[in-house]
Amino acid sequence: MIADAALLHDPWFWLLGVAAVILMGLGKGGFIGFGTLSTPLLALAVPPVQAAAIILPLLIVQDVVGVWAFRKSWDRHILVVMLPGALLGVLAGYLFAASLPEAWVLLALGSISVGFGVQRLWVERGGRAAPSRVLPDWVGMLCGAAAGLSSQIAHAGAPPYQLWVMPQRLERDILVGTTAIFFAVLNWIKVPAYAALGEFTAANLIAAAALLPIAIVSTFAGVRLVRRVGSDSFYRLAYALLVLVGLKLLWDAAGPIA
């Protein structure tokens, strides 16, 4: 691991940083799930909390691009149900940061992600169009809280969010737009918590600023690419990515638990 300012001179950090930011950009552009891989990837070079602090300002800038690109396509009800829970989840993540085992959170997220993704791929196998299914609002609030908690810990809020939203089979642009707004608000909610933890150091902010151009370009690339994918193909791809993300989370959890 690299300590604080030393990261600015380490080529390994920059190699992983560029890869992580590109994944984030594709995720913010509409390929839901890609961004969840960014923090674990960068955490190969710096401590996980520091990696999350470097990534957070970039996520906020990328959110502007994603929200602007899909500003006319979003679902108000989903945001009203999930955002209050997300706020509570972020608060819980901050209050229990020292005592909540990250590995067990990642284990739960990974298990849910793999199970849900595989189940949806099976239901929609062979190009079958699965009927939309709207779970009760209280489930959405719980998923919002889980998204806030896991996002505060490791920027891994996508799996719980998808668990409630994806079965609704929203039109592609509405799904992408709603997701962009949800995580834009969620990322701003996390700013005070990271500031209170003292993670916005000069070195971390300089690293984030250096990676900013790549973050913007990759987000525009994601928006352009996602609009070339049909709705059915988009959902299948999203479920497949969810499975891959779940496997990665399980891998990250396995080391500390073992």
Secondary structure, DSSP 4 states (H G I P E B T S, - for coil): ---GGGGGG-HHHHHHHHHHHHHHHHHHTT-TTGGGGHHHHHTTTS-HHHHHHHHHHHHHHHHHHHHHHTTT---HHHHHHHHHHHHHHHHHHHHTTTTS-HHHHHHHHHHHHHHHHHHHHHHTGGG--PPP----HHHHHHHHHHHHHHHHHHS--HHHHHHHHGGG---HHHHHHHHHHHHHHHHHHHHHHHHHTT---HHHHHHHHHHHHHHHHHHHHHHHHHTTS-HHHHHHHHHHHHHHHHHHHHHHHHHHH-
